[in-house]
Amino acid sequence: MIAATALICCGCSVSSNNDDTSPQVGAGTEVSGEAGAGGSADEEESGGAGAAFEGTAAELLQSVIGGAGALPEVVIDPVTAENAPAVLGLLADDFASYIKDAAVAANEAGEAAFQAAVVLCRYTDDASMIDGLIREGFDPGKWVYVFPDRALTSVSGAYILLAAGSDAETAELAAAFKTTAGGFAQTTVFYEGETGG
């Protein structure tokens, strides 16, 4: 029940109110306005190959949700080191060390299970490790009384989409993420719940 409550802890809205500069996660870390710009020759920073995204994680999540069609009404909230264990299944230390920015949209506990999150890793090379940690830490029971039909992750460059919900919702989110990524994203379905009755 605590995990489900953590999903709805902030009151941001999905509306296109751009007065708010979306949350910057990670102390002292500036999120680049052009993620596809890449980094130095020694260290490939967030963005890089395969990522055509620009903007913050919250902006990208809003774009993916907007491109996904009919989804439940949700709010977009920042993910922090404090709520990352409940929201993403990541340890707070891993979040602080490897994540540059992250945002989540989820419905309330007791409703149909739905969650979409976009995570921006500090470095592209860390994305596959963080993807694995998110899949390993995912809790399909965090909605208390309901379970998602499916959960998947999709990776493009330093960006990761976590989607949980109905088969149709997750498929639409993955397709919208791939489109937003410029046509490249590697998707892995890692949870299939019981469907029907």
Number of C-alpha atoms within 10 A of each C-alpha: 12 11 18 19 15 19 27 20 12 12 10 16 14 19 10 10 9 8 6 8 10 19 18 20 23 19 8 8 12 11 20 16 11 16 23 20 18 20 15 8 7 6 11 18 22 28 26 22 16 20 26 21 24 18 14 26 30 26 21 24 27 24 16 25 24 14 16 19 12 11 16 17 12 20 19 26 23 24 30 21 18 15 19 23 22 21 29 27 18 23 18 15 13 14 26 19 13 17 26 25 27 30 28 27 28 25 20 20 21 14 13 18 24 27 24 28 28 30 28 29 26 23 21 24 16 19 23 17 10 22 22 12 16 22 20 13 15 21 18 19 14 22 25 17 12 15 23 24 22 24 27 25 25 22 27 28 29 30 34 26 29 26 27 28 25 21 16 14 24 26 20 20 27 27 19 20 30 23 15 21 22 13 14 18 23 13 19 15 16 13 17 16 14 10 11 5 3
